[in-house]
Amino acid sequence: MKLRLTCAVESEVILQRRVELYIGKDQYWFEIDSNGFWNSLTVYATITDPSTVQWGTVPATEPRAPNQAPFNVVGKFGDETYENVIKDIQSLESALSLYMPLRSINWRYPVMEVIFEEGDKRTHGHLGAVSVRPKKPGPSKIEEKAFLIMAGIGLKAQSSTVVASFWREGENDWREGKYINAFFNYYFVLEGLHGNGKTKNYQVEEAMTGSPTLRAHIEKFLNTEHLTQHLTQLTEMMNATLLPNVEDLVKLLISTRGKLHHFQNNPNREQGSPLTHERYQAVAYLARGLAHASIMTLHAQVKGIAFAPKKPTSDSKPT
């Protein structure tokens, strides 16, 4: 029984053909596109303990919606095969980037499949390749009037240009799953708007805690429903047994910023790195919501530009 895992690759590396590397029982296939650019990596890894694998479909027993499939998908690995493959890919990505123009091997969102070989017992219905790539936000259809109103505010909101640029970069990082980078961008918005120009941690904490605007946004966050995974991760980061308050979340934001700002290369200590973005998704989510609310509070005070429909003239061309 093998695990097949395929990751998209972003590179400017040109190979003459597909390269196949065999290490023990495992295989690494370096695939190329029609122009010869290395664009994907496929790994075939031997599953160390096939008895722990649950892969396939099982009949749905609970009530279903009219458009819901009559089965549930099960994909679990009880051994460490998947984790070990990811570690190997991370090592490969980091090392090869030193020697060639390799931007990334997208090990966060692979396409996976369990390959059943002769003699392997299948306990569930057939299930082929499964992608774990999350859905990216689709396009937004904006009505013309609303677009013009927002454009008018934007042209009058020069005072928030810099903090809004941090928000924009944070959103780009968020969409790419770079939650540490996103957190820093969102945090700069909060410190810039609520830190009163202070730089020392205790001074910034005092300023943020004393900001009526930020307090109001945090209290609203605390009284709003959120994904369980985010709440669980925030609780674990604070080592909390009680519900957090405003002061707790401000402390978390500032301590996380300080923690992520340094790196000791100590394998025995958990630290932020390009390999650990997922551990900071929840605190980035918190900072994201507070940063957006803070900028929108500023924009609510901006008097936008008044627009009127264009009057037709004799030389106007039809559109």
Secondary structure as UniProt FT lines:
FT   STRAND          2..11
FT   STRAND          19..23
FT   TURN            24..25
FT   STRAND          26..32
FT   TURN            34..35
FT   STRAND          37..46
FT   HELIX           50..52
FT   STRAND          54..59
FT   TURN            66..67
FT   STRAND          71..76
FT   HELIX           81..96
FT   TURN            97..99
FT   STRAND          102..105
FT   TURN            107..108
FT   STRAND          111..115
FT   TURN            118..119
FT   STRAND          130..131
FT   HELIX           144..156
FT   HELIX           158..160
FT   HELIX           161..175
FT   TURN            176..177
FT   HELIX           179..194
FT   TURN            196..197
FT   HELIX           201..209
FT   HELIX           212..222
FT   HELIX           228..238
FT   HELIX           246..260
FT   TURN            267..268
FT   TURN            274..275
FT   HELIX           277..280
FT   HELIX           281..299
FT   TURN            300..301
FT   TURN            314..315
//
